[in-house]
Amino acid sequence: MNRFTIGQLSRSTGVNIETIRYFEKVGLIEPPPRTEGGHRVYGDDHLRALGFIRRARELGFTPEEVRGILALGGPTDACCDEVREIASGHLHTVRSKMADLARLEKLLASTIDRCSGDHVPQCAIIDMIEHEPMGEPKAVGR
């Protein structure tokens, strides 16, 4: 088993030292044993868990979703059916956000197309920002 200082673990995983300490504090990773001098000594399990957490966050999993997967056993022991349920919920959220972004893109594109771009105080973009409801974008022809 490898042994790492917190600095080595940070460099190996790309997770900063303060975040590692925070993950310990909130229970996302197990607190490591300490030397007689009080220094943390991390092992391969910490390395794998931190890499897993970092990658899951890069994929947009929420802290609660990551905690849920870790509670199921994390990258070593979690059962696929239970992880699939969490991932399916995450996929639903991702698709919902994509739909929202598509509506936003359509609204911005149509508004920019209506904007004269002239140096005048009437501006379709300002009007949209001030008055457009937060729901579905208005039709392109308005």
N, C-alpha and C positions, 0 to 999 in steps of 0.2 A: 504494500500500500504506500502510495506517495504521501508526502507531508508538505503542506504549503503554508507560508506566512500569508497574512491577509493581503499584503502587497503583491505577492506572487499569484495568489488566487484572482485578485483584481485584474492583473495583466493578462492572465490566461483566459479569463472569461469575458473581459471587456466590461465588467460591472464595477463601478467605482466603489471605493472602500466604504464610504458613508452609506451607500445603498446596501452593501453586504451586511453591515452592522444593523441597518434598519430591517432587512429581511430576517435576521436573527431575532430581533426584538419583537417582531410581529408574528413570528413562528413559521415563516415560509421555509426557512432552512433550520436544521438542528444546530443548536449552539455547539461549537467545537470544544474539544477538551483544551485545557490550558497547560502550559508548562509550569514548572515550579515558580518561574518568574512572572507568571500571569499572562504570558503571550498566547494568543489563540493559535491552535495548530489544526489546520484544515486538511481533509483527506479527499480521496477520489470521489466519494459520495457528494461532498460539497461542490466539487468541480462540476460534476454531472448535473446536479440540481440547479446550480446557478446558470449553467449554459442552457438548460431546459427553460428556466424562468425567463432569461433574456430572449431566447428565440420565440417563446410563446407570446411575450409582450410585443416583439417585432411583428408578429402575425396578427396583432390587434386583440388578443385575448385580454379580457379585463383582469384586474387583480383578483376579483372574486372567482372568475373562471379558472385562473391559474391555481388559486388556493383549492378549488374544488378538485382539480385533477391531482394535485399533490396529496390531498386528503384521501384520494382513492388509491394512492400508492406511488404516484409520480411516474417517472420514466422507467422505473424498474418493476413495479408491481401492479400498476393500474390495469383494470380489465377493459378490453376494447369496447364492450357494449356500453359501459358507463361513461367512458371518455367520449364515445361517439355521441351520446346524448348532449354532453356539454358542447362539443364541436358543432353539432347541428343547431343548437341555440345560437352559437356564435355566428354560424353561417347565415342564419335568418337575420341577425343584426347587421351583418356586412351587406347583405342584399338590400335591406331596408335603407341603409346609408347610401348605397349606390343609387337607388331609386331617387332618394332625396337630392343627391348630387346631380343626377340627370335632369331633374326638374329645375334645379338651380342653374345648371348650364344652359338649358333652354330659355329660361327667363333672362339671364344675362345676355345671351347671344341675341335674342329678339330685341331687347332693350337697346343694346349697342347698335344694332342695325337701324333702329328708329332715331338714334341720336344724330343730329346734323353735324356735330363736330365743329360747328361755327362758334365764333367768339360772341355768344349771345347768352342772356340770362335764362332762357328757356332750355331746359335740358331733360330729356327723357330719362336719363340715368338718375338724376336727382329726384325726379318725380317718382320713379320706381322705388327708390330707397325710402322716400318719405311715405308713400301711400300704398305700396303693394302689400296685400295680405300675406301672411306667412304660409298659407296652404298652397294649393296648386297654382302654378303660374298662369297668368291670363293668356288667352289665345294670342298667337303671333300677330294677327291682324288688328287686334284691339280696336 
